[in-house]
Amino acid sequence: MQFQGHAGEGQFPFDWKNRMPFTPIILSFLAVAVWLVFILLYALYWSTGFSWFQNIIVTVVSLLLMGLLVGMMWVVWGMRLAKRS
């Protein structure tokens, strides 16, 4: 499919649905980076009033939540990919 009569004639139109096949990978790396920043800030500033056990629980729960969000993102991406096929 080509556009005729526009500037850049002969170029293919940009398809927003296929804008980036690596979107889940990039978002996964971004989620891990945000989680690491959260854990670092938590350890440095917010964890002083809690016991070791409470700090471990906060770390594990935040890791599980991050894993759940990243997993759901991959499921949605996979379902969209399967629907197109």
C-alpha positions as CSV (number, residue, x, y, z in Angstrom):
1,M,0.0,0.0,0.0
2,Q,1.4,3.3,-1.0
3,F,0.2,6.9,-0.6
4,Q,0.1,8.8,-3.9
5,G,0.4,12.6,-4.2
6,H,1.8,13.4,-0.8
7,A,5.2,14.6,0.3
8,G,7.4,11.5,0.5
9,E,5.5,9.8,-2.3
10,G,6.2,6.1,-2.5
11,Q,6.7,5.6,1.2
12,F,4.7,3.1,3.2
13,P,2.3,4.6,5.8
14,F,3.3,4.2,9.5
15,D,1.2,1.5,11.1
16,W,0.5,2.3,14.7
17,K,-0.5,-1.3,15.6
18,N,2.9,-2.6,14.5
19,R,4.8,0.4,15.8
20,M,7.3,-1.6,17.8
21,P,7.5,-5.4,18.1
22,F,9.8,-5.0,21.1
23,T,7.4,-3.0,23.3
24,P,7.0,-5.7,25.9
25,I,10.7,-6.2,26.2
26,I,11.4,-2.5,26.7
27,L,8.5,-2.2,29.2
28,S,9.8,-5.2,31.1
29,F,13.3,-3.7,31.4
30,L,11.7,-0.4,32.4
31,A,9.6,-2.1,35.1
32,V,12.7,-3.9,36.5
33,A,14.6,-0.6,36.6
34,V,11.7,1.2,38.4
35,W,11.4,-1.7,40.9
36,L,15.2,-1.5,41.6
37,V,14.9,2.3,42.1
38,F,12.0,1.7,44.5
39,I,13.8,-0.9,46.5
40,L,16.9,1.3,46.7
41,L,14.9,4.4,47.9
42,Y,13.0,2.2,50.3
43,A,16.1,0.7,51.8
44,L,17.8,4.1,52.1
45,Y,14.9,6.3,53.4
46,W,11.7,4.5,54.3
47,S,12.8,1.3,56.0
48,T,14.3,2.7,59.2
49,G,11.2,2.1,61.3
50,F,10.6,-1.5,60.3
51,S,12.1,-4.8,61.4
52,W,14.1,-7.1,59.0
53,F,11.1,-9.3,58.6
54,Q,8.9,-6.4,57.6
55,N,11.5,-5.1,55.1
56,I,11.7,-8.6,53.5
57,I,7.9,-8.7,53.3
58,V,7.8,-5.3,51.6
59,T,10.5,-6.5,49.1
60,V,8.8,-9.8,48.3
61,V,5.3,-8.2,47.9
62,S,6.7,-5.4,45.7
63,L,8.5,-8.0,43.6
64,L,5.3,-10.1,43.3
65,L,3.3,-7.1,42.2
66,M,5.9,-6.1,39.7
67,G,5.9,-9.6,38.3
68,L,2.1,-9.7,38.1
69,L,2.0,-6.4,36.2
70,V,4.8,-7.5,33.8
71,G,3.2,-10.9,33.3
72,M,-0.2,-9.4,32.6
73,M,1.4,-7.1,30.1
74,W,3.0,-10.1,28.3
75,V,-0.4,-11.9,28.3
76,V,-2.2,-9.0,26.7
77,W,0.6,-8.6,24.1
78,G,0.4,-12.3,23.3
79,M,-3.4,-12.3,23.0
80,R,-3.2,-9.4,20.6
81,L,-0.6,-11.2,18.6
82,A,-2.6,-14.4,18.5
83,K,-5.7,-12.5,17.4
84,R,-3.9,-11.0,14.4
85,S,-2.7,-14.4,13.2
